[in-house]
Amino acid sequence: MPTERPQSFYKEDDPLEKVIEAKVKKRARDNGWLTYKWVSPNNRGVLDDIMINPETEEVWFVEFKRKGKTWTAKQADVRDDLIAAGQKTKLIDSIEEGYKFFK
């Protein structure tokens, strides 16, 4: 018998990371951005996605988190490496923030 999840699991004001990621990525694609899931099995700290705006040639490495959460130590290391290499990184912890960023 499946276990029932706590009510907070479904709250609109505190969506799960995967919900934030899915909605923001859809909005970004609808606005012309290319979105690629970044998966690196031997490097657990890589950020969630690579987002590219073909019009402006902007490239962002994006990490999605639940509201108020922050980088893990490994993600912070990867973020710092990317910044040192001249890349842009962004942590998005709400649907609204993502919608504003990828308008």
C-alpha positions as CSV (number, residue, x, y, z in Angstrom):
1,M,0.0,0.0,0.0
2,P,1.5,3.4,-1.0
3,T,2.3,5.8,1.7
4,E,0.6,9.1,1.7
5,R,2.9,12.1,1.3
6,P,2.6,15.0,3.7
7,Q,0.3,17.8,2.6
8,S,3.3,20.2,2.2
9,F,4.4,18.1,-0.7
10,Y,1.6,19.5,-2.7
11,K,1.7,23.2,-1.6
12,E,1.6,25.7,-4.4
13,D,3.7,28.2,-2.3
14,D,6.5,25.6,-1.8
15,P,6.8,23.6,-5.0
16,L,9.3,20.8,-5.3
17,E,12.6,21.5,-7.2
18,K,11.4,19.4,-10.1
19,V,8.2,21.4,-10.5
20,I,10.2,24.7,-10.4
21,E,12.6,23.3,-13.0
22,A,9.9,22.0,-15.3
23,K,7.9,25.2,-15.3
24,V,10.8,27.6,-15.7
25,K,12.4,25.5,-18.5
26,K,9.1,25.5,-20.4
27,R,8.8,29.3,-20.0
28,A,12.5,29.6,-21.2
29,R,11.8,27.4,-24.3
30,D,8.6,29.3,-25.0
31,N,10.8,32.5,-25.0
32,G,13.4,31.0,-27.4
33,W,16.0,29.7,-25.0
34,L,17.6,26.3,-25.7
35,T,17.6,24.1,-22.5
36,Y,19.8,21.1,-21.9
37,K,19.9,18.9,-18.8
38,W,23.4,18.6,-17.7
39,V,24.2,15.0,-16.5
40,S,27.7,13.9,-15.6
41,P,27.7,10.5,-13.8
42,N,31.2,10.9,-12.4
43,N,30.8,14.5,-11.3
44,R,27.9,14.7,-8.9
45,G,28.2,18.5,-8.4
46,V,27.3,19.6,-11.9
47,L,24.5,22.1,-12.1
48,D,21.1,21.1,-13.4
49,D,20.9,22.7,-16.8
50,I,22.7,24.6,-19.5
51,M,20.5,27.4,-20.9
52,I,21.4,29.2,-24.1
53,N,19.8,32.2,-25.7
54,P,20.5,31.9,-29.5
55,E,19.6,35.6,-30.1
56,T,22.0,37.1,-27.5
57,E,24.4,34.1,-27.4
58,E,24.1,34.1,-23.6
59,V,24.9,30.8,-21.9
60,W,23.9,30.2,-18.3
61,F,24.5,27.2,-16.1
62,V,21.5,26.9,-13.9
63,E,20.8,25.2,-10.6
64,F,17.2,24.8,-9.4
65,K,16.4,24.5,-5.7
66,R,13.3,24.7,-3.5
67,K,12.7,28.1,-1.9
68,G,15.4,29.0,0.5
69,K,17.8,26.2,-0.3
70,T,21.3,26.8,-1.5
71,W,24.3,25.2,-3.3
72,T,25.7,22.0,-2.0
73,A,29.4,22.1,-1.3
74,K,30.1,20.2,-4.6
75,Q,27.8,22.4,-6.6
76,A,29.5,25.5,-5.1
77,D,32.9,24.1,-6.2
78,V,31.6,23.5,-9.8
79,R,30.0,27.0,-9.8
80,D,33.3,28.6,-8.7
81,D,35.1,26.6,-11.5
82,L,32.6,27.8,-14.1
83,I,32.8,31.4,-12.9
84,A,36.7,31.2,-13.0
85,A,36.3,30.0,-16.6
86,G,34.3,33.0,-17.5
87,Q,30.9,31.3,-17.4
88,K,27.6,32.6,-15.9
89,T,25.8,30.6,-13.2
90,K,22.4,31.2,-11.6
91,L,20.5,29.6,-8.7
92,I,16.7,29.7,-9.1
93,D,14.6,28.8,-6.1
94,S,11.1,29.9,-7.3
95,I,8.9,29.8,-10.4
96,E,8.5,33.5,-10.3
97,E,12.2,34.2,-10.1
98,G,12.8,31.9,-13.1
99,Y,10.0,33.5,-15.1
100,K,11.5,36.9,-14.6
101,F,15.0,35.7,-15.5
102,F,14.0,33.9,-18.7
103,K,11.6,36.4,-20.0
